């Protein structure tokens, strides 16, 4: 089904490279989940392959791949192992956004490009227990204060995905003197920075999204790389599509399992496999339809985002894609479990892991209620403008 969305030889080349890792990536998925163990070898292999520099622009030494490419590759990786897909997706998306939008000064971008080419991994550290999702606009409790010519940062971040493997933490902090949110590029070995192992959840267990603790972390001005006066969630950022791409990949993996199971499972109460039963075929058909709908939506929006002329027109579509794909993924995995029956609840069965993992998507930004609210407001305002235009024309 996904072959329809392959557009060029570079995509074919990288998909071939990734599929060669499928067996290795899948082989450790159960252990990764049961032990809540970070898939370190998978991530290191992606670094060795050069995958982690793909969204770095060519002028900085990367491949300059775009959002559409990212979605294609991230979906594929997540179909092998969800924790690997979501973890590396944050790095890939962060790099893509940083360099597309030129969020830092030229010297910082040049410096960081060399780090990425040398294998450095990065993720934003923004979530906090007291503020909830940063896309809602809450002010960070983490604070940065200028003392003796250096910034002193104190605070705690949660949901810091890929924390065991990160080289850099792009960390938000409230700067009182600027009345703004600053982002500091903090190396993992910075004094006062530590990881507290708090990740104890039932979904995406292998991401090890532990707490980042900042205790009198001192850095100079060069590490203050961004200043935002409003919530980052208000800006159009197609690189967040790595999130729904991950859950689409997991849904695809569940679908593949269900099809194989239906073709092979043949209880002695019927002749032939259960794939010949009308009720099973109905479930499989519904799964195919949902996958098709979700996949067309995400790839069409990714393609529109990569077109700079069309990009301003899809502000609401980005959130709608995440909402649609995530909820479709949950529905798809649910249906695959109905195909497999009680066997899907066995701990050794991957479907129960897929079901737990896709639920995590409900809590990745943007949240469903925010997406629906924005769609409603956009429709209301569009109608108001239309009415005003008609009124002016009558005058």
N, C-alpha and C positions, 0 to 999 in steps of 0.2 A: 504493500500500500504506500509506503514511504518513498518508493522509487519515483513516483510521480513528481516529487518535490525536489529532486536532484537536478540542478541547473547547469553545472559546469564540471570541468575535469578536476579542479582543485577540490571540490566537494567529494567527488568520487575517490580521489586519492586519499583524502583523510578518512573517509568512511571505511575504505579498505584497511587502513592502518588501525583504526579503532576496532573493527570486527576481528582482527587478529588477536585482540586482547580480550575478546568476549569470554572465552572459557576461563581465563585466569581471573578476570574480574568477578565472574559469577561464582567461582569456586569458594570464595571466602565470605560470601554474603550472609550465609546463615550464622557463621561464627561471629562476624562483625555485629550482627543484630543481637545475638544471645549474650555476648560478652560486653556489649556497648563499646566495642573496640574500633578505634579509628582505622579506616582502610589505608594505612600508610603506604603500603607497597603499590597500591593502585595509583595513588597521588604521585608518588615518586616516579612511577613509570610514565605518567602523563608529562611530568617535567622533563624526563629524559627524551621523550618523543618530540619535545618542542611545542607541545599542545598549549602550554600555559603562556606562550608568547604570541599565539595566533592573532589575538585582537589588538596587539601592539601595532601601530601604523608602520608601513614600510620605511618611512623616513627615520624611524627610530630603531630599525633592525628587525621588526616583526613581519607578519604576513598581511596585516591590514584587513583581516576578514571582518565582515559586517554582522549585523544582528541576525539576518537570515541564516548565515552560515552557523552562527553560534547556536541558534535554535535547533538546527539540523543535527549538530554534533552533540549538544547537551541532551537532547532527547535520546540519542543513541546510547550515550554513556549511562544515563539513568535507567535504560532498559536492561543494562547489565547489572548495575548496582546503584540503588537510589541514594545511599549515603555518599558514594563517590560523586555522583552527578550533582547533587545539591551543593556539596562542599566546593568542588572545583568551579561550579557555576558562579559562586560569589566572587571568586578571584577573576574569572574571565570577564564577568559583567562589570566589575569595578575598573579593570584596566580599560575596557572598551569605552566606558563613560568618561574616565579621566582624560583620555587622549582625544576622543571625539570632541568634547566640549572645551578642551584646553583649560581645565579647572585650576591648574597650577602655573607657576612661573616657568619660563623656558628652561632655566637651569635646573629646577626641580624635576621637570619632566625628563630632561636628558639624563640626569642622575638616576632616576627611578627606572628608566628604560633599560639601562645597563644592569641594574639589579634584577629585573625581570628576566632578561636574557641569560643571567647567571643562575636562574632558578628560584628567585625570591617569590614568595607567595604572600598575598595581601587580602584582607577583608576589612570592611568598615565595622567598627565597634560602636554601635549607636543605641541599642536597646537598653533600657533600665527598668528595674522593677517598679519604681515609683512613677515613671512617666508613661509606661505602656509603649505602644508602637510609636516610633519617632515620626511616622508619616502623619500622625494626628496633630503635630505641632507642639507637643509638650517640650518645655525647656529642660535640658539635661540637668540632672543633679550633680553630675561630674563638673567640677569647676577648675578653671585655669587662672592663676593670679600671677602677675609680674612681680618678681622679687629679685633685687640685685642684678637686673639685666637678663634674668632667665625666667621662663615660665615654669610654675610649679603646679602640677596637676594632681588632683585627688578625686577619687570616685570609684564606682564599680559598674561594669557593663555585664549584661547577661546575654544569652543567645549568641555567643561569639563563636560562630560556626568555623570548624577546622582549626580550633585553637591550638591543638598539639603540633600542627605543621606550619603555622603562619610565621613568616619572617617579619612582617610588618602589620601593625594594627593601626588603621586609619580611624582615629578616635575622636569623637565629638566631645566638646566641653563648652560650658557657658563661660563667656568672658564678660564679666560685669562692666569693665571700663569701656568696652566696645558695644555693650548691649547687643551682643550677637553670639551666634554659635560658631566656634572655631573647630577646625579639624586638624589634629596633630598627627604627624607620621611618626609612630613610635616603633623602634626596633625591638624585637623580642628580648634582647639582652639588656635593655635599658634598666638602669638601677631603679628599684621601686615598683617595677612592673612584674606581676605574677599571675598565674592561672590557678584558680580554685576549682577543683573538679566537682561541680554541682549538677552536671547533666544526668538526670535520672528520670527519663521519660519512656513512653512506650512507642513513640514514632521517631524515625530517623535517629535511632540510638547511636549509630556509628559516626555521626557527625561530630560527636564530642563538643557540643556547643556550650562550653563551660563559661564561668564568670571570669572576666578580666578585671583584676584588682590593681588600682593605681594608688600607690602610697607615697606621696611627696615625690612624684616623678618630675625630674628637672630636665628641661630641654631649652635650646636656644631658639631664636626667632626663625631660623631656617626650617624648623620642623612644624611651624604653623603654616600649613600649606593652603588652607581654604578658610574663608569667612562667609557664613551665610546669615542673612538677616531674617530669613523666613524659612518655613519647613521645606526640605528638599523634595518632599512628595508632591509639591505643587508644580514641579517642572517636568516637562516631557522627557522621559528617559526610556528608550526602547530596550536598553540592556537588561531591564528587569524581566524581560521575557524568558530569561534563563529559568525563572521560577516555574511558570506553567510548563515549560519544555520538559523539566524534570518529571513532573507528575504525569505528563503525557507519555513519557518513556516508561514509567512504572505501569501505567494502564496498558501499554502495548505488551509489556512482559506478561501481565496477567492474562491478557487476551491470548497470547501465544500458548501459555500453559493450558488454558481452558480448551482451546481447539485440539491440542495434542491429547489431552485427557479424554475429550469426547470421542475422538477417533480410536483410542486404544481401550477405553473402559467398556467391558462387555459382560454385565452380570448375567447369570444363567437364567434369569427370568425373562429375557428377551433374546431374539435372534439378532446377531450383529452388534455393533457398538452403539452407544447411546447417541452418537451424532446423527443417527437415522431417526430419532424420535422427534415428532413435531414440536413438543414443548421445549426441547433442548435447542432445536434449530431456531426457534423464535428468540430465545435468549441470545444465541450466538449472532443472529441477525441484528438484534438491538445493540449489541456490543459493537458490531461493525459500523452501524449507523452513527453511534455516538463518537467513535474514534474518528470517523470520516469528517463529521461536523466540526469536532474540536481541532483536528489537524488543519483543515482548510482555513479555519478562522485564524489560528496563530500564525500560519505561514503567510497569509494574505496581509495581516497587519505588520509582520516583520518586513515584508517586501515594501509596504507603503512607508514604513519608518526609514528604510534605507534610501528612499527617494526624497531628497531634501525639499522638493516642491510640495510633495504630498504630506510630509511629516507634520506640519502644523495642524492638519485636519484630523489627526487621530488621537488627540489628547484623551478622549474618553474610551477609545477602543483598547488602549493598553490595559486599563483596569478591567474592562469587560472581558478581555481574553483570559486574564488570570482567573477571574470569577468563573467563566464558562468552562475552561479546561480543567480547573481543579475540581469543580463539582461534577463534571462529566467523568473524571478519573475515579472519583469515589463511587459513582453509579456503575461504572464499567467493572470495577473490581468486585463490587457487590454482586453483580450478575455472574461474574466468573465463579464466585463462591457458590452460587446457586447451581451452576452447572456441575461443579465438583462435589457438592453435597457436604456431608459431615467431614469428609476427608480434608476439606479446606481449613478445618480448625485444628488439625494436627500441627504440633510445633515444628515438625520437619517439613511441612508443606509451605512453599513460598507465598501462597495466596494470603495466608494470615498476616505475613509480614508486609506484603503489598498493601493490604487493607489498612494496617496501622500507619504505614508510611504516607499514603496519599492523604490521610486526614490531617497531617501536618501542614498541608498546603492551605488549609483554612486560616492558619495563623501566621502565614507569610504575608507581607504587604503587597498590594493594598488590600484592606479588609473588605469583605463582601458588602457590609452596610455602607461603607464610604463610596464604593463603586456605584451601588444602586442610587444612593443619594445624588451623586454627581450627575448621573444619567438623567435623573428626574429634573434637577435644576437646569441642566442644559436644554432639555426639551421645553421647559417652561419659559426660559429666557428667549429661546428661538421663536416661540410663538408670539411673545410680547414684541419682539423686533419686527416680526412679519406684520402684526396688527398695526404697529406704529408706521411702518412703511406704507401700508394700504391707506391709512388715515392721511398721511402727508400727500399721497398721490391724489386723493380726493380733493384736498384743498387746492 
